[in-house]
Structure formats: structure tokens, C-alpha cells
């Protein structure tokens, strides 16, 4: 790779973007395609034929031999089936390279083996992928060559969503419809679209691949199931924003280049709090494009790491005792003519449209806090949320001093007359400039924080698709907007009705606002007093999907049907059970085949040492103490291992679904935690040369 990078030339070179379409499509075709993209009009098959031909020609010039409908099934990963551009050979033995409009618009992968939650029987294989023309196609280059990737939605033969993309697009339509309806009431007649805009910050760990391959727990589960803390962790905060080490800098450079080529605007990179932990953040994009880009980011991080002899860990909690990883979903609403509906302006107390939108969002989050919590539910997130490193499991909204003061005025007097100002920041150093500071500080403990002109949802797990949380945010906000519009559209005095509605929403949903320390025990008690749900595990969060309230919400806006919601709940329970089962069996395998034999070797060598010392007529007290301690811990290990084996077998026999998932949560997960305790203590005793896998110190500091 060249040391000199021209980002302007590099950016988007492998993307069939608007610039490429302008160059390669006839003007009429380009115009008609944009009507589909911008206005949601149905795509003419004849237009699709022309687009497909141009896309194929462009991709072949990039070296592509195959194309794939790139989609996001409910596995947590992306999926693809590759087809070459080759058609039937000619009589003279030559071949044609073709790609039709039909092949662009529709694919037919086998749907039988993807999670469907009962929507599809195993013997019913047909499923369809449909081109999402609002997310640009791209050419991915890897060891398999160049592949034309076409972002698509994935549905069953009967039309139910089997993926993350389909409900996301539905929710975007819902919030756009209701947001336009709302701003029309305030006199906006020029904006034609309102789009959820999202920026996703991605955290991850990088370890040496050689060490990774010696850790069966990392290979099987993505996290360390055993591991004693090294003498140094993150206590000194010296890694956070620290100088990026050469090997990591080289990795980040290649990641940036690959992302820029794919049109992903990788903007920010830095060391995170934990050793070996880092973060990457792109610039904002349209919601579905941002979700696609985040999948590309995760795949690129893993691919580049492996190329460079590294391993990218995206599990939410790969190491106990140090911070885990998440992703921050920054959400706002923007119009096609550049208006951010969450921009409060310099005097937010006078910005009536903003205040209504703000209080609608407070209402949405308060009413549907359980759904928002469920959207971040993940097996790995159970180890992270509320652990003094991530937002608590209690949903609350941080507004900051300025907006909280405006809200207080509205609640107490019915009118907001002023807004707090930011003032000047004085450093006390003559050579440093004074400058204007924001009107409010930030709060890293809040799960849903207003940060200037957007809301930052901080609970999402590092491996998860951001589509799920944005489906919820878009839909609950659409509902709040719709309910506000229903009141205002009937009002005789619009100004008075808006004023009353803002005060009503502010008063009724003030309980969801919390600007304090979300890590404190006092907040847990206060949240309970306010009646806010504290859902601490994935298993306890899943039922929120299938409440009458949720079914009514999603059905009303055509985002999910009842069967789709029920299927997703079933998939979540099944996914949880499978994940814990794999972790438990991995622990059993590692403890039985690697750790116990290693400890036995250590004990035997130590016993031989004791005998040799005693025979020499010397005092062997220290060796005897170590021998006794190791033997006792080994006995505890064997006892807890046997218990884990028993409960894991019982769990496997439980009826699939909520009952089985709950047993894994209440019994198997706790048995795993008990087995880990003596094993981690043994690691601190047993000679490092005897221990069967790299330590935390090896993993976290040897990169």
C-alpha cells in the first residue's frame, strides 16, 4: 500500500454512487431512478434493465466476476450467495457476460436454514431478496476476487420480513410520513422528505492472532470464559486517547483505505479505555445506509485484522474486569432541504416546533422504554450494561442543564421565557484563547442522551446491527408525532393547542428525564420510585416484543405484523439458549481437557518437589502450602465442573423458547460463573509454563 493516500480520489471508487450513475446512465433513466430513490415511486422494470447493464459494465471494469445480493438475516451477520456474470456459452465456445434487470431487482436464496421463528418450515426453502436502491451497490475486493454487492431486503415467500433491513425501511417510511405531517402544521410546505440520519460509533478489541488461536474460548464464543486479571488493567487511564501503537496504526490505516474505497466516511479513530480497545466512527448517513455501512465496518475490521496477523474481537465483553465494547447510535431527523428537526437554535425556549418534537420524543421513550431496552438486548450485553462502563439497564433521557431548565419552566408556569447560555471558557492561561462553551455538559452514563442536535442511544452491543434499535426509535417517534398531529389538526386555536400539548407531554413524561449519575445505587432506587423499568437481562427484555402495546404500535405503522414479532421473540430466546449452551460446553471442554490436566501436572511436580526437599532433610512448608491450596482449588473446580455438566444437560432437555432460555439464564449462566472462580485462582498459582492458554496480560498488552 502506498504511503501517500489521496482520499479525495480514493473515496467511493468502488461504489456505484450518484456520480457514477450520472456518468453512465442516460439522463432520462437517471431521472426516473432518482424518483424511486427520492420519492419512493415504484421502479419501472425497463429502467432496472438499463441500470443493471450499466452496473454490470462498471463492476466488470473493476474486476468483478460475480455479483451477490447482500442481505442481513436474523443471524447477526450478513449473508450472500455469489453468481457469476457468465451466461450460457456460445456455439463457438465463447461466453457472454450479462446481468439483467430481473437479476438486479430480485434474488432467490434458500431461506430454509435462516432463523425464521416459525415463519418458514424447514422444508419450505423459497425466500426473496429485493434490491434496496436507496443504499448504493459496491464492489468488494478480497482474496476471492472482486464481487459486486447489491444491498437487499430479505423476505419469505409469503412476504414476512426475515431480516433487519425490511422493518428498518418500513420504520423509515413511518417516521417520514408523520414528521412531514407535523412540520406541515408549522407551515413548512417546501420539505419533501424527512429522513432519520444516523452516525454509529464502533468499539472493538484487537489482539495478536497467534494468541487468539491458542484460546478455544475466544474461538468458540468470542469472549474469554476464564482469565485472571493481570497486575495492570485500565486503572491508570493511560490507554484512553493515548498514542496509537505502530502495529495498530498500520491496521487502522488499511481499514480506513478499504472503507473509503467503499464510500464509508471513516472519520474518527482512537484508543478506548481498556487496553487493546479502540474506536472508529464514520460521518452521519441516511439510516438504512448507516446500518449497511456499520456492517461493512465490522466485516472490514475483521478481514484487515486477519490479514495483518491480528484478531478483531467484537464481543460486548471479551475480557472480564475491563471495559467492554458497544456502539453509540446517534440519531436525528433531517429534511431533504437541510433542516435538522432536532436543532434547538440559540433560544430553544422560543423554538416551538423543536419543543414539541422534543417532548414527543420524551413521550415515546417513556411509553416504550421496555421496547427500547429490548432493542439493545444481547447475550454479550448482559455482561456490560450497568457495569460502571456502559449505560445502566434503566432507560432514561439526558437533556442537559439548558433543556432541563426549559422543561422545568414549562411544567411549573406553562411558559418558557429564557434559555441558559453557555458563557465563556476561561483557562487561566494567557497564551490559550478563551472560547464559547456549550450550554450544557455531557453525560456518559445516560442511555439516551441529547447531545446538541441529536439523541445518542448508547446501549447497543458492539456486534449488533443498529437496524434493530433504529426500527424502534423510528416507530415510537412516528407514533408520538401521529398522536400530536391528531390533536393539533382538530384544534381551533393552533398556537394555544401546541402550547398546551408541550406542557402536557413535558409534565406527564418528566419522570424519564435524568441528568445525574446513572451508575449510582441511588439512581436505581430513584428509578424504581419513578416507576421506570429496570430490565437487567436479555431473557427478561424479550417479552417486550410481544406485548399488546408493542403489537398495536408496530401493526399501526406496518412495521411488523403480530406473526413477525412473535417469530422474532422466538428467535431471540433460541439465540440466547444456543449462545449460553455453546459457552457452557466450551467451558466444560476447556476445563476437562486443558485446565485440569495442566493443574494435575503442576500438582505432581510440586509433590515431587516436596518429597525431594523432605528427603534432603529441609523444611518444605511453603511447597506444602502451595500444594494444599492447589489441590483444594482443583477439588472445587471438579465439583463446579460436574455441576455445570449436569445443569447444561438439563437445559438441553427443556422445551425450546422462554422456559429453556430462562433456565440457561438462571442456572447454567450462574454455574459457569461459579466454575470460573477457582480456575482463575488456579491461574494465579500454577506455573505460567504449565498454564494451557495465553493470559490476559498476553492478550491485552502484546500487540
BANUKE-569097 format. One line per field, with one value per residue (C-alpha): y negated, z, x. Coordinates in Angstrom, 2 decimals, decimal comma, padded with zeros to 5 digits. Each point is the difference from the previous one (the first is absolute). Layout:
N
y = Y;... .
z = Z;... .
x = X;... .
END
This chain:
703
y = 000,00;-003,44;-002,32;-002,92;000,22;-002,36;000,34;-002,12;002,35;003,13;-000,72;001,94;001,41;003,40;-001,32;-000,27;-003,40;-003,01;-001,30;003,33;000,21;-003,51;000,97;003,38;-000,24;-001,80;-003,22;001,27;003,26;-001,85;-002,34;002,85;001,97;-003,04;-000,24;003,49;-000,86;-003,44;000,33;003,71;000,59;003,49;000,97;000,53;003,40;-001,62;-002,50;002,90;001,66;-003,07;-000,46;003,68;-000,18;-003,11;001,44;003,23;-001,84;-002,19;002,98;002,06;-002,94;000,19;003,66;001,51;003,49;000,63;-001,88;000,64;-001,21;-001,12;000,29;000,10;003,04;000,43;001,72;-003,12;000,19;-000,86;002,67;000,38;002,48;-000,65;000,31;-000,63;-002,30;002,90;001,15;003,11;000,43;-000,86;002,69;-001,15;000,60;-003,67;-001,32;-002,98;-002,12;-001,12;-001,39;-000,69;-002,37;002,98;001,28;-003,46;-000,40;003,50;002,89;003,35;001,35;003,13;-001,28;003,29;-000,12;-003,58;-000,77;-000,63;000,61;002,32;-002,24;002,56;003,77;001,68;001,63;-003,37;-001,38;-002,94;-003,51;-003,20;-002,79;-003,36;-002,81;-002,95;-002,66;-002,67;001,67;-000,01;003,19;000,48;002,21;001,82;001,18;002,93;003,25;001,34;-002,80;-002,90;000,48;-002,36;-000,29;-001,16;-001,01;001,74;000,77;003,66;001,26;003,33;001,39;-001,36;-003,46;000,07;-001,72;002,44;-002,67;-003,27;-002,19;000,47;-001,27;-002,78;-001,30;000,31;-001,99;-002,70;-000,38;-000,25;-002,72;-001,94;-000,03;-001,19;-002,50;-001,63;-000,09;-001,79;-002,61;-000,79;-001,19;-002,47;-001,40;001,95;000,61;000,39;003,07;003,17;002,61;000,48;002,61;001,55;-000,79;002,27;-000,02;003,16;000,07;003,51;001,37;003,11;001,86;001,01;002,90;001,99;002,81;002,55;-000,51;000,02;003,40;001,43;-001,03;002,45;-002,15;-003,00;002,19;001,66;-002,85;-003,30;-000,59;001,35;002,44;000,22;-002,51;-001,62;-003,74;-001,10;-002,30;-002,95;-000,57;-003,34;-001,57;-002,73;-001,07;-000,19;001,83;-002,30;-002,41;001,04;000,10;002,70;002,78;000,65;003,38;-001,40;-003,12;002,20;001,95;-003,17;-001,42;003,02;000,06;-003,64;000,59;002,97;-001,89;-003,15;002,05;001,33;-003,48;000,37;-003,34;001,26;-003,19;000,64;002,57;000,23;002,26;000,80;000,44;003,66;001,29;001,25;-001,74;-002,55;-001,95;-001,03;-002,40;-001,03;-003,13;000,09;001,68;000,84;002,58;003,10;-000,99;-000,54;003,49;001,47;-001,96;001,26;003,58;-000,84;-001,52;003,13;002,29;-002,23;-000,12;003,80;000,51;-002,50;001,23;003,58;-001,13;-001,70;002,86;-001,61;000,90;-002,42;000,83;-001,48;001,77;-002,41;001,35;001,99;-000,56;-000,03;-002,81;-002,55;-002,04;001,73;-001,32;-001,55;-002,33;-003,40;-000,59;-003,75;-000,69;-003,13;-001,03;-002,05;-001,32;000,22;-003,76;000,15;-000,69;001,97;000,33;000,57;-003,26;-002,11;-003,27;-002,68;-000,56;003,41;-001,42;-001,92;002,90;001,39;002,64;001,30;000,08;002,03;002,45;000,27;000,71;002,48;001,90;-000,08;001,46;002,67;001,11;000,00;001,97;002,52;000,21;003,79;000,23;-002,29;002,12;003,16;-001,47;000,12;003,45;002,33;002,90;-001,90;-003,22;001,74;-000,15;-003,67;-002,08;-001,64;001,16;-003,50;-000,15;-000,22;-001,44;001,70;002,36;-002,70;-002,16;-003,73;-003,16;-002,55;-003,51;-002,10;-003,09;-002,29;002,16;001,32;-003,61;-000,73;003,12;-001,06;-003,41;001,64;002,34;-002,58;-003,06;001,31;-002,35;-000,03;-003,54;000,50;002,47;000,43;-001,17;001,78;-002,91;-000,19;002,58;-001,65;002,20;-002,38;000,23;-003,22;001,79;002,16;-001,55;-000,32;001,37;000,51;003,20;002,04;-000,76;003,44;002,73;003,61;003,12;003,25;002,04;-000,80;002,60;-002,57;-003,37;-003,22;-001,24;-003,33;000,89;003,76;002,80;002,47;003,51;001,53;003,46;001,89;002,94;-000,12;003,02;-000,96;-001,49;-003,55;000,72;001,47;-003,02;-002,42;001,95;-000,61;-003,66;-000,83;001,73;-001,30;-003,54;000,44;000,98;-003,02;-002,33;001,58;-000,42;-003,63;-000,66;001,52;-002,58;-002,98;000,66;-000,32;-003,07;-003,27;-002,01;001,68;-002,12;000,63;003,73;000,34;-001,83;002,26;003,17;-000,85;-000,67;003,20;002,20;-001,67;000,49;003,57;001,28;-002,01;003,21;001,34;-002,97;000,57;-002,04;001,61;002,95;003,06;002,27;-000,84;002,23;-003,06;-000,17;003,62;-000,82;-003,27;001,68;002,57;-002,80;-001,65;003,27;000,43;003,61;001,50;002,93;001,54;002,92;000,88;002,75;-002,43;-002,58;002,22;000,05;-003,72;001,02;001,73;-002,13;-001,28;-003,49;001,02;001,94;-002,93;-002,45;001,92;001,13;-003,55;-001,17;003,19;000,64;003,48;002,32;002,04;003,19;-001,87;-001,25;003,42;001,55;-002,49;000,70;003,72;-000,63;-002,09;002,72;002,63;-002,14;-000,59;003,69;001,01;-002,59;000,99;003,68;-000,53;-001,95;002,67;002,85;-001,97;-000,46;003,70;000,93;-002,43;000,83;003,77;000,32;-002,86;-001,64;003,02;001,98;-003,05;-000,41;003,70;-000,27;-002,98;001,82;003,08;-002,08;-001,89;003,28;001,31;-003,20;000,39;003,61;-000,97;-002,85;002,16;002,81;-002,53;-000,77;-003,54;-001,96;000,29;-002,11;-002,47;002,78;001,86;-003,10;-000,49;003,68;-000,08;-003,18;001,33;003,35;-001,65;-002,32;002,95;001,80;-003,05;-000,24;003,63;-000,45;-003,09;001,63;002,97;-002,36;-001,92;003,25;000,99;-003,25;-000,28;003,44;-000,96;-003,24;001,85;002,04;-003,00;-001,05;-002,49;-003,62;-002,16;002,88;001,33;-003,45;-000,84;003,22;-000,79;-003,48;001,03;003,26;000,56;-003,56;-000,06;003,43;-001,32;-002,95;002,34;002,22;-003,00;-001,08;002,92;000,25;-003,66;000,49;003,00;-002,07;-002,25;003,03;002,33;-000,56;-002,06;002,62;002,59;-002,17;001,17;-003,37;-003,60;-002,24;-003,28;-001,75;001,79;-000,88;-003,59;-001,27;002,01;-001,87 .
z = 000,00;-000,92;002,85;-001,79;-000,06;-001,99;001,91;-002,49;-002,86;002,09;001,64;-001,52;-002,88;000,49;000,43;-002,68;001,40;-001,34;-001,86;-001,79;-000,84;-001,48;-002,17;-001,15;-000,17;-002,65;001,43;-000,13;001,75;002,64;000,62;000,28;002,33;002,26;000,19;001,48;002,37;001,05;-000,19;000,60;-003,36;-001,45;-002,16;-003,69;-001,17;-003,17;002,12;002,03;-003,19;-000,96;003,54;000,20;-003,28;001,11;003,45;-001,48;-002,45;002,80;002,32;-002,69;-000,62;003,71;-000,43;001,27;-001,25;002,29;001,57;003,21;001,69;003,32;002,82;003,78;001,30;003,70;000,71;001,06;-003,14;-003,67;-002,62;-003,69;-002,87;-002,93;-003,63;-002,90;-002,86;-002,40;-002,01;-002,20;-002,32;-003,68;-002,65;-000,70;003,63;001,00;002,86;000,62;003,14;000,81;002,92;-000,42;001,71;001,45;001,54;001,44;001,52;001,33;001,32;001,39;002,71;001,90;003,01;001,83;002,12;001,20;003,32;-000,64;003,36;-001,55;-002,96;-002,33;000,40;-000,72;-003,13;-001,33;-001,62;-002,08;001,09;-001,94;000,10;-001,33;-001,09;002,39;-002,60;002,70;001,21;-002,76;-001,41;000,46;-001,13;002,81;-000,60;001,97;-000,44;-002,06;-002,52;-000,62;000,73;-000,88;003,21;-000,33;003,32;000,29;002,29;000,74;000,25;000,10;-002,84;001,76;000,52;003,66;000,90;000,67;000,41;001,63;-003,12;-000,82;003,32;000,02;-003,35;001,18;003,16;-002,03;-002,10;003,16;001,68;-003,27;-000,52;003,51;000,15;-003,25;001,36;003,10;-001,68;-002,50;002,99;000,75;-003,53;-001,66;-003,56;-001,71;001,62;-001,89;002,13;003,62;000,48;003,19;-000,08;001,95;001,00;001,62;002,24;-000,02;002,82;-000,37;001,40;-001,95;001,20;-001,55;-002,12;001,21;003,56;-001,13;-001,66;003,30;001,77;-000,78;001,93;-002,27;-003,09;001,05;001,78;-000,74;003,67;002,64;002,25;002,35;000,80;003,02;-000,08;-000,72;002,43;-002,18;-001,73;-000,82;003,42;-001,17;-002,96;-001,96;-003,02;-000,51;-002,87;000,37;-002,77;-002,47;-000,17;-003,37;-000,63;000,76;-002,06;-002,99;000,55;000,26;-003,15;-002,09;001,56;-000,97;-003,57;-000,47;001,51;-002,02;-003,20;000,98;000,65;003,79;001,41;002,75;001,94;003,56;001,47;003,47;002,86;002,36;003,78;000,25;-001,13;-003,62;-000,49;-002,75;-001,67;-003,53;-001,00;-003,44;-001,05;000,13;-002,75;-000,79;002,51;-002,22;-001,65;003,45;001,04;-003,17;000,56;003,56;-001,27;-002,52;002,79;002,17;-002,93;-001,01;003,54;000,18;-003,51;000,25;003,46;-001,20;-002,98;002,38;002,48;002,42;001,22;000,41;002,93;-000,29;003,01;002,50;002,86;-001,24;003,27;003,54;002,16;-002,76;-002,00;-002,66;-003,43;-001,35;-002,72;000,36;-002,33;-000,65;-001,40;-001,44;-002,52;-003,05;-002,93;-003,63;000,02;002,90;003,11;003,13;001,95;003,21;-000,27;002,98;-001,25;002,20;001,88;000,32;002,30;-003,02;-002,46;000,34;-002,71;001,65;003,43;-001,33;-001,76;003,14;002,29;-002,53;000,20;003,80;-000,18;-002,48;002,14;003,22;-001,44;-001,79;002,28;000,09;-003,81;-000,19;002,62;-001,94;-003,17;001,73;001,53;-000,77;001,79;000,19;001,09;003,17;001,18;-000,91;000,67;003,39;000,77;000,67;-003,58;-002,04;000,52;002,65;-001,01;001,08;-002,90;000,69;-002,05;000,59;-001,16;001,62;002,12;-002,73;-001,23;003,47;001,13;-002,94;000,86;003,65;-001,05;-002,21;002,76;002,80;-001,83;-003,34;-001,82;-000,63;000,01;-000,23;-000,82;001,91;-001,89;-000,33;000,95;-000,52;000,97;001,75;000,26;002,16;-002,40;-001,92;-003,08;-000,33;-001,57;001,87;-001,97;000,15;001,70;-000,46;002,12;001,60;000,88;-001,24;001,96;-000,97;002,41;-001,76;-002,40;-002,08;000,05;-001,86;-001,29;-001,72;-003,02;000,25;002,42;000,82;000,86;001,79;000,90;-003,28;000,14;-002,06;-002,17;-000,59;-003,07;000,69;-002,14;002,97;002,29;-002,83;-000,90;003,55;000,17;-003,37;000,80;003,53;-001,15;-002,95;002,46;002,23;-003,02;-001,28;003,34;000,21;-003,54;000,79;002,76;-001,89;-003,25;001,86;002,00;-000,50;001,42;-001,23;002,05;003,24;-000,79;-000,65;003,22;002,01;-001,65;000,71;003,65;000,23;-001,48;002,10;003,21;-000,64;-001,12;002,17;001,91;-002,92;000,21;002,15;-000,21;002,89;000,46;-001,58;001,65;003,56;002,26;000,87;-003,62;000,10;003,02;-001,49;-003,31;001,90;001,83;-003,36;-001,37;-002,68;-001,06;000,95;-002,40;000,78;-002,45;-003,58;001,00;002,08;-002,82;-002,80;001,14;-000,86;-003,66;000,34;002,42;-001,20;000,05;-002,31;-002,39;-000,29;-000,55;-002,75;-001,70;-000,12;-002,01;-002,06;001,39;001,44;-000,01;003,07;-001,54;-000,83;003,58;001,45;-002,32;001,09;003,65;-000,69;-001,88;002,91;002,55;-002,25;-000,63;003,71;000,83;-002,76;000,97;003,69;-000,94;-002,19;002,79;002,57;-002,20;-000,86;003,72;000,62;-002,87;001,00;003,71;-000,60;-002,76;000,68;003,42;002,31;-001,74;000,26;003,71;000,59;-001,63;002,17;003,16;-000,91;-000,57;003,23;001,91;-001,43;001,17;003,50;000,21;-001,26;002,49;002,93;-000,97;000,00;003,60;-000,73;000,87;-002,74;001,63;-002,90;-002,56;002,19;000,33;-003,77;-000,54;002,41;-001,53;-003,54;001,00;001,78;-002,94;-002,37;002,09;-000,14;-003,75;-000,50;002,16;-001,92;-003,31;000,85;000,98;-003,28;-001,97;001,82;-000,47;-003,64;-000,71;001,76;-001,99;-003,30;000,89;000,83;-002,48;-002,47;000,51;003,08;002,51;-001,36;-000,31;003,57;001,29;-001,85;001,56;003,56;000,28;-002,72;-000,14;003,78;-000,02;-002,56;002,26;002,95;-002,03;-001,10;003,56;001,01;-003,49;000,02;003,46;-001,26;-002,86;002,61;001,62;-002,83;-001,79;-003,17;-002,05;001,09;-000,58;-003,24;-001,55;-000,28;002,94;000,04;000,13;-003,18;-001,82;001,11;-000,11;-002,71;-003,12 .
x = 000,00;001,37;000,96;-001,65;-003,78;-002,18;-003,26;-001,95;000,92;-000,33;-003,36;-002,88;002,05;-001,64;-003,54;-002,70;-000,87;-001,85;003,06;000,47;-003,71;000,06;002,95;-001,29;-003,79;-002,04;-001,43;-003,58;000,91;002,02;-002,95;-002,52;002,26;000,30;-003,77;000,05;002,84;-001,23;-003,78;-000,52;-001,64;-000,17;002,97;-000,80;001,40;001,32;001,95;001,37;001,30;002,00;001,33;000,99;001,93;001,88;000,68;001,35;002,25;001,37;000,56;001,76;002,34;000,80;000,93;-003,25;-000,83;-002,97;-002,88;-001,90;-003,16;001,50;-002,54;-000,31;-001,90;-000,79;003,31;001,86;002,14;-000,35;-000,66;000,72;-000,18;002,35;-001,09;002,37;-000,89;000,58;-003,00;-000,26;003,04;-000,34;000,33;003,56;000,93;000,11;-002,12;-002,24;000,11;-003,53;-001,96;-003,72;-002,37;-001,81;003,26;000,65;-003,44;-000,62;002,05;-001,07;002,30;-001,00;-001,98;-000,41;003,16;-000,25;-001,73;-003,67;-001,66;-002,55;-000,87;001,57;000,04;003,33;-001,36;-001,21;003,11;-001,12;000,95;000,57;002,57;-001,17;002,32;000,17;000,79;000,36;003,23;002,64;001,51;003,73;002,87;001,78;003,54;001,40;001,88;-002,91;000,33;-002,37;-003,70;-002,86;-002,04;-003,61;-001,62;-003,35;-002,91;-000,82;-003,59;-001,75;-002,12;-003,09;001,48;001,07;003,26;002,84;002,65;000,99;-000,31;-003,70;-001,44;002,60;-001,22;-003,61;000,79;001,74;-003,14;-002,09;002,04;000,33;-003,77;-000,74;002,87;-001,16;-003,51;001,29;002,19;-002,76;-002,04;002,78;-000,13;002,80;-001,22;003,37;001,60;-000,90;001,74;000,99;002,70;001,35;003,71;002,35;003,66;001,36;003,07;001,54;002,17;002,18;003,01;003,11;002,19;002,82;-001,44;002,57;-001,18;-003,63;000,41;001,27;-003,22;-002,80;-002,46;000,64;-000,28;-003,26;-001,77;001,74;000,80;002,37;-001,84;002,99;002,72;001,59;000,59;003,59;001,81;-000,96;-003,32;-001,58;000,48;002,39;-002,19;003,25;-001,37;-003,00;000,77;003,64;002,58;-001,03;002,59;001,69;-001,63;-003,45;000,69;000,86;-003,21;-002,11;001,58;-000,98;-003,49;-000,48;001,17;-002,34;-002,93;000,62;000,06;-003,44;-001,38;-000,01;001,08;002,29;000,69;001,19;002,39;001,50;001,01;-002,88;000,10;001,00;003,41;-000,16;-003,37;-000,63;-002,81;-000,94;-002,76;-001,29;-001,87;-003,80;-002,01;-003,61;-001,21;-000,01;003,29;001,54;-001,15;001,55;003,20;000,28;-000,19;002,72;002,10;-000,24;000,84;002,93;001,40;000,01;001,36;002,87;000,96;000,34;002,10;002,41;000,33;-002,43;-003,47;-002,89;-002,29;-003,50;-001,53;-001,54;002,14;003,01;001,89;-001,39;001,29;000,56;-002,47;-002,01;-000,98;-003,16;-001,04;-001,64;-002,94;-000,27;-003,49;-001,56;-002,65;000,99;-002,00;001,04;000,61;002,45;-002,07;000,91;-003,25;001,98;001,93;-001,16;001,51;001,51;-003,28;-001,67;-002,70;-001,32;000,30;-003,52;000,36;003,18;-001,63;-002,93;002,33;002,13;-002,95;-001,42;003,28;-000,10;-003,49;001,10;002,95;-002,04;-002,92;002,22;003,05;-000,33;000,16;003,00;001,76;-000,85;001,49;003,40;-000,54;002,89;001,69;003,26;-001,69;-001,21;003,63;000,39;-003,12;000,07;003,53;001,40;001,26;-003,19;-003,46;-002,12;-002,78;-002,48;-001,16;000,14;000,55;002,75;-000,93;002,69;-000,34;-001,33;-002,86;-000,82;-000,38;-002,33;-001,99;-000,26;-001,32;-002,64;-001,14;-000,09;-001,38;-001,19;002,36;003,73;001,37;003,76;002,78;003,26;003,05;003,30;002,25;003,74;002,61;002,93;003,09;002,03;002,92;000,76;001,33;-003,12;-003,09;-003,27;-002,94;-003,74;-001,04;-003,16;-003,03;000,20;002,46;-000,27;-000,96;001,71;-002,16;-003,27;-001,41;-001,94;001,72;-000,73;003,34;-000,54;-002,14;-000,43;-000,79;002,74;-001,22;002,99;-001,28;000,49;002,42;003,18;-000,96;-003,61;-001,61;-001,14;-003,06;-001,86;000,28;-000,78;-003,13;-001,20;001,07;-001,54;-003,29;-000,55;000,76;-002,38;-002,73;000,64;-000,05;-003,22;-001,74;001,10;-001,24;-003,38;-000,45;001,39;-001,85;-003,29;000,98;-001,85;002,90;003,21;002,43;-001,89;-000,34;003,74;000,78;-002,32;001,29;003,65;-000,82;-002,08;002,73;002,69;-001,99;-001,13;003,40;002,36;000,79;002,05;002,42;003,10;003,19;001,87;002,35;-001,60;002,58;-001,07;-002,05;-002,07;-001,20;-001,15;-002,16;-001,20;-000,91;-002,05;-001,79;-000,77;-001,35;002,66;000,74;003,37;000,41;003,37;000,22;-000,73;-002,42;-002,06;000,04;-001,34;-003,68;-000,23;-000,17;-003,34;-001,98;-003,36;001,52;002,87;-002,22;-002,39;002,87;001,78;-003,20;-001,36;003,02;000,43;003,47;-000,66;-002,97;-000,88;001,52;003,20;000,33;-000,76;002,58;002,65;-000,66;000,38;003,25;001,33;-000,75;001,53;003,07;000,53;-000,30;002,38;002,58;000,03;000,03;003,08;001,71;-000,80;001,22;003,13;000,70;-000,54;002,31;002,77;-000,17;-000,07;002,58;002,38;-000,23;-000,43;002,80;002,29;-000,77;000,58;003,42;000,81;-001,17;002,03;003,14;-000,64;-000,50;003,27;001,68;-001,44;001,22;003,46;000,30;-001,18;002,38;002,80;-000,91;-001,16;-003,13;-002,70;-002,70;-000,42;-000,27;-002,47;-002,20;000,00;-000,72;-002,91;-001,43;000,23;-001,51;-002,93;-000,70;000,18;-002,61;-002,28;000,59;-001,00;-003,10;-001,15;000,84;-002,21;-002,82;000,35;-000,14;-003,18;-001,90;001,11;-001,47;-003,23;-000,20;000,31;-003,09;-002,18;-002,71;001,42;-000,99;-000,40;000,13;003,28;001,58;-001,00;001,60;003,21;-000,06;-000,86;001,95;002,59;001,34;000,42;001,67;002,49;000,80;000,62;002,35;002,02;000,86;002,29;001,50;001,04;001,49;001,95;001,40;001,62;001,69;000,93;003,29;-000,54;001,82;-002,56;-003,10;-001,64;-000,90;001,23;-000,82;-001,88;003,35;001,11;-003,23;-000,42;003,56;001,78;-001,11 .
END
